[in-house]
């Protein structure tokens, strides 16, 4: 899915749409985002050494997993995925301008409308972040 296709399943818009593309590969969501260097979240984080904040890495993971929830949302166009929690979050290495962040996420269990997932964000072979997280499908777009 390209950015325009992602907008059909995510409520996010620029500057908070943090995926360039994503796809479902079997039971895994794989997302990609290339850090350009001019993003709002790099301003002041940190001067002279810009690093993608951990909370942004978590948001990129969350947006990626929504690809796996797409079929659950198609029946009701008013449904929106909402983050409900994060556990076991670990930050292992940094992502900087010029890096491409690749996410790999899976759904670990579900009890509609709640979905639980785990994911990792990579730059090259290095894990930047990993987390367990949960969502609810609710609300209006």
N, C-alpha and C positions, 0 to 999 in steps of 0.2 A: 504494500500500500504506500502510495506517495503521500505528501502532506495534505493535498486536497481530499484524498480518500480517507485519511485519518480524521479529518474534520467531520466526516459523517458519523463517526462513532465516539469521538471525544468532544467534550464541551469546550476545550481549550482553544484559544486563538493566540496569535502572536501578541506579546512576546512570551507567553507561557506555553505555547505548543512547542515541546522540546524534543520532538522526533523529526528527523528528515524522512525516514521511511521505516516500515515495520512489516513483518510477514509472519504467518503461521507456518511452522515447519513441523509437521506431525502434531505433537501435543505441546510444542514449545513456541513461545513468541520470541522472535528475534528482532530487535530494534536497533537503529543506528542514528547517531547524532554527531555531526562534526562541529567541534568547538571553533567558532570563527575568530573570537578575540574581542569582538565589540559588544558582546552580550551585556545586558543590564546587570546581571549577577556577578560579573567580573570586575565591575567598577568598585574599587576599594577592597577587593578580595583577591589578592593583596597587591598594593602598589609596587610595581617593579617585578612582581612574581605572581601573575594571575593564575588562580587555581579554581576549578569548578567547586562550589560549595557542596558539602555532603548532602544537604537537604535537596539540592537540585539533582544530584545523582539519584536520590530516592524518588524524586518526581519523575525522572526519566524512566526508571524501572516501572513505576506505577502506570505511566502512560503506555508502556510496552505491553504490559499484561492485558490491557483492555482489548487488544487484538483477539485474545482468547475468549473474551466475553461478548464479542460481536454478535454471535448467533443468539445469545440470551437477550440482547437489546433490540434485535430486528423486529420482534413482534409488537413492540411498543415504542414508537419514535420519541416519546416523552421521557423514557428511562435514561438516566445518567449514572455512570459509575462514580461512586464517592469513596475516597480513601477512608477507612475506619480505624486503622491501626498499623503499627510497625513494631516488630520484635526482632531481637537478635541482629540488630544493625551493626555492621562492622565496615570500617573504612580502611582499606589496605594500601592503596597508592593513589596518586593524584592524576587528574585529567587537566590538561592545559591547552591553550590555543594551538590549533593545528591537529590536535588528537581527534580520532574518531572513537567515540564511546559505542561499544556494542553490548546490547543487553540480551540476556537469555533468561526467560521466565517460564514457570509452569504453574498451573493450578494444582494445589495439593489436596484440597477438599472443598466441598460446597454443600450448602443447605440454603437453597434459594430463599431469599434474595442475597444471602451472604456467600462470599467467595474468598478463599484463602490461597495465597500464592507464595512462591519463593523465587528469588531472582538474584542474578549476579550481573554486574556491569564491568566490562573489560576495556582496557586500552591495550591493544596487541594481545599478548598472552597474560598480562598482569591483571589481577582482579583489583578493581578500584573500590567497589562497594558490593555488599551482599546483604540481603534482608529477607525476612518473612513479613508478609503484609496481608491486610484484609480489605475487602470492599463490600459495599452494599449497592445494589442496583435499585435506585429510587428516584423520586423527585421529577421535576420538570426541567427540560433544557432551557 
